[in-house]
Amino acid sequence: MGTSNLNEGNLEAKAIAAVVEELERQAAENPSKLRVSRAGDKLTVDGEIDVDAVVMVVVGSMAGGP
């Protein structure tokens, strides 16, 4: 009955955008270890991912961080 359902889609979109941006940042930082490409709403990722960094951006996006 609270307002959490009203913001759920927005939070999900923020979290998805944060993950994609973080993966692209990691790929730009070290292209020999990670490649990321977009095709429409599809994302292809090949290589090593710093999962801790991805988790931190998701948590930050959910908490209202930058």
N, C-alpha and C positions, 0 to 999 in steps of 0.2 A: 504494500500500500504506500510505501515511501516513494521518493523521487528517483531512486536508483535506476528503475527501468527507463525513465525518461532520458537519462544520460548514457545508458548502456551502449547504444550505437555510436555515439560520439566518442566515448572512451575506447571502444574497439577500434574505430578508425584512427584515433591518435596512436594507439599501441602498434597497429599495423604500419602506419607511416613511420613511427620511430624505429621499428625493426628494419624496414627497408632502407631508411637513411643511414642507420648504423652499419648495415651490411655494405652499402655502397661506400661509406667512409672507410671501412676496413679494407675493402678492395682497392680503393684509391691509394691507401697508405702502403699496401704491400701487394701489388698486382701479380707478382710471381707466385703467391700463395693462395690468392682468392680472386675469383672472377664472378661478377654479378651482372646480369643483363635483364632488361625488362622488355616484354612484348605485350602491350596492352595491360591487362590486369594480371598477367603471369610474370613470375620472377624465376630466373634460373640462377642457381648458386652452385659454384664448383670450387672446392678447396677447403682450407682450414678456417674455422670461425672462432673468434674469441667469444664464447658463450656468456662469460661473466659480463662482458661489456654490453651484449645484447639484453641480458636480463636487467642490467642497471638502467638502460634507456627505457625499457618497458615499464619498470617500476616508477621511474621518473615521470613518464607520460601519464601513468595512472594517478600519480600523486599531484599532478598539475605542474610538473617541472617544465623547463624549456624544451 
